[in-house]
Amino acid sequence: MPALPPRAGLPPEPPCLPATLAVELTTRRLTRPAWLLPAGDCELDPAPLAGTLAEWREQPCRLKLGGRGDPLLSASWRDVCCMARQAGVQQICVETDLLIGPAELADG
């Protein structure tokens, strides 16, 4: 396949966005949005996540904690954030809708 011609007069290509690794730490939550059907409680064992994060070390990536459950209700959320930082993850996003104080957060 021939190379594309240069983009004459156009701004340079924007840099690639970092890849996003989305992780569901728990299915537990204290709120119940109308769109969310009930589910059982389940917790992720974060130990194997270290290997996955190490594989992503060579490329810019972003870790997103959230999904069905609230990651701040998982006892391992702080450990996972530390693990991601040690693996060189550039961005960590935590999706939460908790309306509680710091004393009520899950603590590992």
Secondary structure as GFF3:
##gff-version 3
##sequence-region A 1 108
A	DSSP	beta_strand	19	23	.	.	.	ID=ss1
A	DSSP	alpha_helix	49	55	.	.	.	ID=ss2
A	DSSP	three_ten_helix	56	58	.	.	.	ID=ss3
A	DSSP	beta_strand	61	65	.	.	.	ID=ss4
A	DSSP	three_ten_helix	71	73	.	.	.	ID=ss5
A	DSSP	alpha_helix	77	86	.	.	.	ID=ss6
A	DSSP	beta_strand	91	94	.	.	.	ID=ss7
A	DSSP	three_ten_helix	102	104	.	.	.	ID=ss8
###
